[in-house]
Amino acid sequence: MRENGARTREPLTRERVIDAALRVMDAEGLEAVTMRRVAREVGVEAMSLYHHVEDKEDLLDGICECVMSGFDFPEPSDDWAENCRRGARAWRRLLQEHPDVMRLLTEKRGPVQSVDSMRPMEYALTVLRSSGLSDRDTVQAFHAFGGYIQGFVMMELGSIAGGSDEEHMKAHAELAASLPGDFETMQAVGPYFLECDADEQFEFGLDLLIRGLEAKARASSAVHA
């Protein structure tokens, strides 16, 4: 506010443009992120954005870097496996908050450029490497954990979008009742698909990955002993 009471407009910056684009993506989906829509979000004409972003690709890159730089680093512990669990949970929360960023990361042509946006990757690699894995296996583990977490978030968000638990239970019950007798295993395990909540399922899969990583690290140490 000026002293005479006249309202002043907040200066347009790259940070404001990227923040606005992220809000649009989270609220309306990735397809809604256009230069015109983002310009409307910040109250300017679309051409004004080009003083702060080169084009739409630069805008989308900015969203990726903004999300990655907002990673909530967990409190460290003395146990690498616990650090691994905490990091995986933090990454899951981030993707739950910004699910469309998964598409941006997979479709992105090059690596993220800002130092801050690369710190989550450095953190994850450091945690995995501290298990005793070789440098090559550390990269393999990074991809395995990343693929699991992203796939799980896609699955749980798809389940939410697919309908309520009651609707799912009814659909599964109708399907199980209609299956012929040679689907014995599906009929036996079917009820348990709905019994475990998402957090329990995530922790189960995460525990399997960590146990496998521990076994891999022990085997590697034995070979080089």
RANOR-V264369 format. One record per residue. N is the residue number from 1. PSI is psi in radians with two decimals (999 if undefined). OMEGA is omega in radians with two decimals (999 if undefined). D_FIRST is the distance of its C-alpha to the first C-alpha in Angstrom with 1 decimal. Layout:
# RANOR-V264369
N_PSI_OMEGA_D_FIRST + N_PSI_OMEGA_D_FIRST
This chain:
# RANOR-V264369
1_2.35_3.00_0.0 + 2_2.90_-3.11_3.8 + 3_-0.57_-3.11_6.6 + 4_0.03_3.07_8.1 + 5_-0.12_3.13_6.1 + 6_2.36_-3.10_6.2 + 7_2.33_3.11_5.0 + 8_2.57_-3.14_6.0 + 9_2.39_3.11_9.0 + 10_2.31_-3.10_10.1 + 11_2.48_3.11_13.1 + 12_2.25_3.13_16.4 + 13_2.92_3.08_18.8 + 14_-0.70_-3.14_22.3 + 15_-0.75_3.12_21.4 + 16_-0.70_-3.14_18.9 + 17_-0.81_-3.13_21.7 + 18_-0.75_3.12_24.4 + 19_-0.72_3.13_22.5 + 20_-0.73_3.12_22.1 + 21_-0.69_3.12_25.8 + 22_-0.72_3.10_26.9 + 23_-0.75_3.13_25.2 + 24_-0.79_-3.13_27.0 + 25_-0.81_-3.10_30.2 + 26_-0.60_-3.07_30.2 + 27_-0.61_-2.98_29.5 + 28_-0.11_3.13_31.5 + 29_2.83_-3.06_33.9 + 30_-0.63_-3.12_34.5 + 31_-0.42_-3.12_35.6 + 32_-0.23_-3.08_32.2 + 33_1.62_3.05_30.6 + 34_2.81_3.13_30.6 + 35_-0.71_-3.12_28.4 + 36_-0.73_-3.12_27.6 + 37_-0.71_3.13_26.8 + 38_-0.68_3.10_24.5 + 39_-0.71_3.11_22.7 + 40_-0.60_-3.14_22.2 + 41_-0.62_-3.12_20.9 + 42_0.01_3.03_18.0 + 43_0.64_3.11_17.5 + 44_3.06_3.01_19.3 + 45_2.67_-3.07_22.8 + 46_-0.63_-3.11_25.5 + 47_-0.46_-3.13_26.3 + 48_-0.44_-3.12_22.9 + 49_-0.48_-3.05_24.1 + 50_-0.12_2.99_27.0 + 51_-0.21_-3.03_25.0 + 52_-0.43_3.03_24.5 + 53_2.52_-3.07_27.7 + 54_-0.76_-3.10_31.1 + 55_-3.00_-3.10_32.2 + 56_-0.64_3.12_32.5 + 57_-0.72_3.09_34.9 + 58_-0.64_3.10_32.4 + 59_-0.79_-3.14_29.8 + 60_-0.65_3.05_32.4 + 61_-0.69_3.12_33.4 + 62_-0.66_3.09_29.8 + 63_-0.80_3.12_29.9 + 64_-0.83_-3.10_33.1 + 65_-0.62_3.12_31.9 + 66_-0.81_-3.14_28.7 + 67_-0.81_-3.11_31.0 + 68_-0.66_-3.14_33.6 + 69_-0.22_3.11_31.2 + 70_0.18_3.13_30.0 + 71_2.31_-3.11_33.6 + 72_1.68_-3.08_33.9 + 73_2.21_-3.10_36.7 + 74_2.79_3.03_39.1 + 75_2.22_-3.09_40.4 + 76_2.66_3.04_43.5 + 77_3.10_3.12_47.0 + 78_-0.07_-3.08_50.4 + 79_2.07_-3.09_51.8 + 80_-0.63_-3.12_51.1 + 81_-0.68_3.09_51.8 + 82_-0.69_3.06_49.3 + 83_-0.66_3.11_46.7 + 84_-0.78_3.12_47.7 + 85_-0.78_-3.12_47.2 + 86_-0.70_3.12_43.8 + 87_-0.71_3.12_42.7 + 88_-0.71_3.12_44.1 + 89_-0.70_3.14_42.3 + 90_-0.70_3.13_39.0 + 91_-0.68_3.09_39.6 + 92_-0.78_3.13_40.6 + 93_-0.71_-3.14_37.4 + 94_-0.77_-3.13_35.3 + 95_-0.55_3.07_37.3 + 96_-0.66_-3.14_37.1 + 97_-0.58_-3.09_33.3 + 98_1.14_-3.01_33.4 + 99_-0.56_-3.10_36.9 + 100_-0.22_3.11_36.4 + 101_-0.37_3.09_35.9 + 102_-0.71_3.09_39.7 + 103_-0.71_-3.13_40.3 + 104_-0.74_-3.11_38.0 + 105_-0.67_-3.12_39.8 + 106_-0.49_-3.12_43.2 + 107_-0.14_-3.10_42.5 + 108_2.35_-3.05_40.7 + 109_-0.57_-3.11_42.8 + 110_3.06_3.13_42.2 + 111_2.80_3.04_41.0 + 112_2.64_-2.99_37.4 + 113_-0.56_-3.04_36.3 + 114_2.55_-3.13_33.7 + 115_-0.78_-3.10_35.2 + 116_-0.64_-3.10_33.1 + 117_-0.25_3.12_34.2 + 118_-0.13_-3.11_37.8 + 119_-0.64_3.08_37.8 + 120_-0.63_3.12_38.7 + 121_-0.75_3.09_41.7 + 122_-0.71_3.12_42.7 + 123_-0.85_-3.10_42.4 + 124_-0.77_3.14_44.6 + 125_-0.66_3.13_47.2 + 126_-0.75_3.13_47.4 + 127_-0.82_-3.12_48.0 + 128_-0.71_-3.13_50.7 + 129_-0.52_-3.12_52.4 + 130_-0.16_3.09_52.7 + 131_-0.24_-3.09_55.1 + 132_0.08_3.11_57.7 + 133_2.68_2.99_57.4 + 134_2.91_3.14_58.2 + 135_-0.70_3.14_55.5 + 136_-0.79_3.14_56.7 + 137_-0.48_3.07_56.9 + 138_-0.75_3.10_53.4 + 139_-0.73_3.11_52.1 + 140_-0.75_3.13_54.3 + 141_-0.68_3.12_53.0 + 142_-0.78_3.13_49.4 + 143_-0.67_-3.14_50.1 + 144_-0.81_3.14_52.0 + 145_-0.75_3.14_49.3 + 146_-0.75_3.12_46.6 + 147_-0.68_3.12_48.6 + 148_-0.84_-3.08_49.4 + 149_-0.81_3.14_45.8 + 150_-0.75_3.12_44.5 + 151_-0.67_-3.14_47.5 + 152_-0.76_3.13_47.1 + 153_-0.73_3.09_43.5 + 154_-0.71_-3.14_44.4 + 155_-0.82_-3.07_47.3 + 156_-0.60_3.08_45.4 + 157_-0.61_3.07_42.6 + 158_-0.63_3.12_45.3 + 159_-0.69_3.12_47.1 + 160_-0.74_-3.12_44.0 + 161_-0.40_-3.06_43.5 + 162_-0.26_3.12_47.2 + 163_3.12_-3.10_47.2 + 164_2.87_3.09_47.5 + 165_-0.69_-3.13_50.0 + 166_-0.71_3.12_52.2 + 167_-0.72_3.12_52.3 + 168_-0.76_-3.13_53.2 + 169_-0.73_3.14_55.9 + 170_-0.75_-3.13_57.5 + 171_-0.74_3.13_57.5 + 172_-0.69_3.13_59.1 + 173_-0.74_3.13_61.6 + 174_-0.68_3.13_62.7 + 175_-0.81_-3.13_62.9 + 176_-0.69_-3.12_65.0 + 177_-0.45_-3.08_67.3 + 178_-0.18_-3.08_68.0 + 179_2.52_3.08_68.9 + 180_2.99_-3.01_72.6 + 181_-0.40_-3.10_74.4 + 182_0.08_3.02_74.2 + 183_0.78_-3.05_70.4 + 184_-0.76_-3.09_71.4 + 185_-0.77_3.12_68.8 + 186_-0.68_3.13_65.9 + 187_-0.59_-3.11_67.0 + 188_-0.74_-3.05_67.4 + 189_-0.21_-3.05_64.0 + 190_-0.81_-3.10_62.0 + 191_-0.46_-3.06_60.8 + 192_-0.24_3.07_59.3 + 193_-0.52_-3.10_56.8 + 194_-0.12_-3.06_54.8 + 195_-0.65_-3.11_55.7 + 196_2.35_3.08_53.5 + 197_2.99_-3.02_49.8 + 198_-0.71_-3.12_47.6 + 199_-0.75_-3.14_46.9 + 200_-0.74_3.12_50.6 + 201_-0.72_-3.14_51.5 + 202_-0.79_-3.12_49.0 + 203_-0.61_3.12_50.3 + 204_-0.87_3.13_53.9 + 205_-0.68_3.13_53.4 + 206_-0.70_3.12_51.5 + 207_-0.69_3.09_54.4 + 208_-0.75_3.13_56.8 + 209_-0.76_-3.10_55.0 + 210_-0.71_3.10_54.8 + 211_-0.71_3.11_58.5 + 212_-0.66_3.11_59.4 + 213_-0.70_3.09_57.4 + 214_-0.75_3.13_59.1 + 215_-0.70_3.12_62.5 + 216_-0.74_-3.14_61.7 + 217_-0.70_3.12_60.7 + 218_-0.75_-3.14_63.9 + 219_-0.69_3.13_66.1 + 220_-0.70_3.12_64.5 + 221_-0.64_-3.14_65.1 + 222_-0.65_-3.12_68.7 + 223_-0.67_-3.07_69.4 + 224_0.08_-3.13_68.2 + 225_999_999_69.8
